[in-house]
Amino acid sequence: MTALVGLFVATLAYRGYRRNGSVKMRALAIGISLLTVGVYVVVMLADMVGAGNGIVLLVRGFVTVIGLCVVLYAIIVA
């Protein structure tokens, strides 16, 4: 459910980027996608490969940090 709502919000941000050409909206769409759908996909892939719980948590944390950094970039820099 979280992935679906996140995908919806990211789609709205991406539509805002396409409409206005705003770099901030593009970065926000990417960040939200990573925080929701990206984490879900990466965890599912790591689980399918047979990675241990520690690796799954590490990968999930890494993707979350990257997503938060992109959102921070959208807010502060872009």
Backbone as CSV, one residue per row, in Angstrom:
resi,resn,N_x,N_y,N_z,CA_x,CA_y,CA_z,C_x,C_y,C_z
1,MET,0.818,-1.192,0.000,0.000,0.000,0.000,0.865,1.261,0.000
2,THR,1.940,1.234,0.781,2.829,2.386,0.831,3.454,2.645,-0.537
3,ALA,3.835,1.576,-1.217,4.442,1.723,-2.541,3.457,2.338,-3.527
4,LEU,2.200,1.960,-3.441,1.204,2.511,-4.368,0.964,3.995,-4.128
5,VAL,0.830,4.371,-2.867,0.615,5.790,-2.549,1.854,6.602,-2.917
6,GLY,3.026,6.062,-2.617,4.259,6.747,-2.987,4.404,6.903,-4.484
7,LEU,4.020,5.871,-5.215,4.062,5.948,-6.672,3.098,7.002,-7.191
8,PHE,1.940,7.112,-6.578,0.967,8.136,-6.972,1.525,9.537,-6.726
9,VAL,2.121,9.760,-5.550,2.692,11.075,-5.231,3.866,11.388,-6.156
10,ALA,4.703,10.388,-6.421,5.831,10.594,-7.332,5.340,10.910,-8.742
11,THR,4.253,10.275,-9.162,3.683,10.555,-10.479,3.181,11.992,-10.558
12,LEU,2.554,12.460,-9.497,2.106,13.853,-9.473,3.286,14.823,-9.544
13,ALA,4.359,14.512,-8.816,5.551,15.363,-8.861,6.175,15.339,-10.250
14,TYR,6.203,14.171,-10.872,6.764,14.066,-12.223,5.907,14.834,-13.230
15,ARG,4.606,14.774,-13.071,3.733,15.552,-13.955,3.986,17.040,-13.778
16,GLY,4.247,17.464,-12.532,4.602,18.861,-12.288,5.910,19.237,-12.966
17,TYR,6.858,18.311,-12.950,8.123,18.546,-13.647,7.889,18.688,-15.151
18,ARG,7.093,17.783,-15.726,6.842,17.824,-17.166,6.104,19.095,-17.577
19,ARG,5.192,19.549,-16.718,4.394,20.723,-17.042,5.230,21.995,-16.971
20,ASN,6.070,22.113,-15.919,6.787,23.364,-15.681,8.280,23.295,-15.967
21,GLY,8.815,22.096,-16.178,10.244,21.964,-16.403,11.080,22.237,-15.166
22,SER,10.492,22.057,-13.991,11.164,22.361,-12.734,12.083,21.215,-12.314
23,VAL,13.360,21.544,-12.121,14.334,20.546,-11.679,13.995,20.055,-10.272
24,LYS,13.446,20.933,-9.446,13.062,20.547,-8.089,12.002,19.450,-8.098
25,MET,11.033,19.592,-8.969,9.967,18.587,-9.030,10.493,17.253,-9.538
26,ARG,11.428,17.293,-10.472,12.021,16.041,-10.962,12.798,15.341,-9.850
27,ALA,13.593,16.102,-9.110,14.349,15.523,-8.004,13.407,15.000,-6.931
28,LEU,12.340,15.723,-6.662,11.367,15.268,-5.673,10.696,13.974,-6.115
29,ALA,10.355,13.879,-7.385,9.746,12.651,-7.908,10.700,11.468,-7.781
30,ILE,11.960,11.683,-8.093,12.947,10.605,-7.976,13.128,10.200,-6.520
31,GLY,13.228,11.183,-5.625,13.419,10.890,-4.203,12.249,10.122,-3.608
32,ILE,11.046,10.543,-3.909,9.863,9.853,-3.385,9.768,8.454,-3.971
33,SER,10.118,8.327,-5.245,10.102,6.993,-5.857,11.093,6.065,-5.167
34,LEU,12.276,6.564,-4.872,13.264,5.742,-4.178,12.801,5.379,-2.776
35,LEU,12.186,6.318,-2.082,11.751,6.067,-0.708,10.615,5.061,-0.610
36,THR,9.825,4.958,-1.628,8.664,4.068,-1.548,8.822,2.855,-2.454
37,VAL,8.747,3.067,-3.725,8.803,1.965,-4.685,10.210,1.373,-4.746
38,GLY,11.224,2.222,-4.710,12.603,1.744,-4.787,12.960,0.808,-3.658
39,VAL,12.573,1.173,-2.442,12.851,0.319,-1.282,12.124,-1.008,-1.429
40,TYR,10.890,-0.965,-1.848,10.108,-2.191,-2.016,10.752,-3.112,-3.053
41,VAL,11.136,-2.558,-4.191,11.720,-3.365,-5.267,13.061,-3.947,-4.842
42,VAL,13.897,-3.145,-4.207,15.222,-3.616,-3.806,15.109,-4.714,-2.753
43,VAL,14.213,-4.558,-1.808,14.037,-5.586,-0.782,13.509,-6.873,-1.403
44,MET,12.584,-6.763,-2.332,12.069,-7.968,-2.989,13.162,-8.671,-3.791
45,LEU,13.984,-7.903,-4.483,15.076,-8.498,-5.249,16.099,-9.162,-4.336
46,ALA,16.460,-8.497,-3.245,17.423,-9.077,-2.303,16.860,-10.340,-1.673
47,ASP,15.574,-10.344,-1.401,14.942,-11.525,-0.829,14.897,-12.671,-1.836
48,MET,14.637,-12.355,-3.094,14.596,-13.382,-4.139,15.973,-14.009,-4.367
49,VAL,17.012,-13.208,-4.236,18.368,-13.711,-4.407,18.752,-14.619,-3.245
50,GLY,18.099,-14.458,-2.121,18.386,-15.280,-0.956,19.342,-14.624,0.016
51,ALA,19.427,-13.303,-0.034,20.301,-12.575,0.880,19.777,-12.704,2.305
52,GLY,20.676,-12.652,3.251,20.292,-12.744,4.654,19.582,-11.490,5.120
53,ASN,19.037,-11.586,6.316,18.290,-10.448,6.872,19.159,-9.205,7.023
54,GLY,20.404,-9.397,7.402,21.304,-8.259,7.568,21.551,-7.531,6.262
55,ILE,21.740,-8.281,5.199,21.973,-7.672,3.884,20.720,-6.953,3.407
56,VAL,19.575,-7.562,3.626,18.313,-6.926,3.217,18.134,-5.602,3.952
57,LEU,18.396,-5.584,5.247,18.276,-4.341,6.012,19.302,-3.308,5.575
58,LEU,20.502,-3.755,5.248,21.540,-2.839,4.786,21.154,-2.206,3.454
59,VAL,20.674,-3.009,2.533,20.260,-2.501,1.225,19.074,-1.556,1.370
60,ARG,18.134,-1.927,2.214,16.962,-1.066,2.446,17.390,0.280,3.025
61,GLY,18.278,0.248,3.990,18.761,1.490,4.588,19.509,2.350,3.586
62,PHE,20.313,1.707,2.732,21.076,2.442,1.726,20.152,3.149,0.739
63,VAL,19.143,2.451,0.250,18.208,3.067,-0.704,17.413,4.188,-0.021
64,THR,17.062,3.999,1.239,16.346,5.038,1.978,17.196,6.292,2.121
65,VAL,18.467,6.121,2.454,19.364,7.274,2.596,19.533,7.992,1.262
66,ILE,19.688,7.251,0.190,19.811,7.870,-1.134,18.541,8.656,-1.471
67,GLY,17.372,8.067,-1.201,16.110,8.759,-1.457,15.975,10.036,-0.646
68,LEU,16.357,9.975,0.617,16.286,11.169,1.462,17.268,12.239,0.994
69,CYS,18.434,11.826,0.534,19.399,12.794,0.009,18.866,13.487,-1.242
70,VAL,18.176,12.751,-2.091,17.606,13.350,-3.304,16.488,14.322,-2.937
71,VAL,15.655,13.967,-1.959,14.603,14.884,-1.500,15.231,16.134,-0.886
72,LEU,16.278,15.958,-0.097,16.974,17.106,0.485,17.560,17.992,-0.607
73,TYR,18.116,17.382,-1.640,18.614,18.138,-2.781,17.493,18.952,-3.431
74,ALA,16.319,18.331,-3.556,15.174,19.027,-4.161,14.760,20.234,-3.331
75,ILE,14.866,20.102,-2.031,14.418,21.181,-1.154,15.444,22.305,-1.063
76,ILE,16.707,21.949,-0.935,17.738,22.949,-0.645,18.460,23.460,-1.890
77,VAL,18.957,22.563,-2.703,19.872,22.960,-3.773,19.159,23.343,-5.052
78,ALA,18.314,22.468,-5.543,17.714,22.668,-6.873,16.808,23.884,-6.931
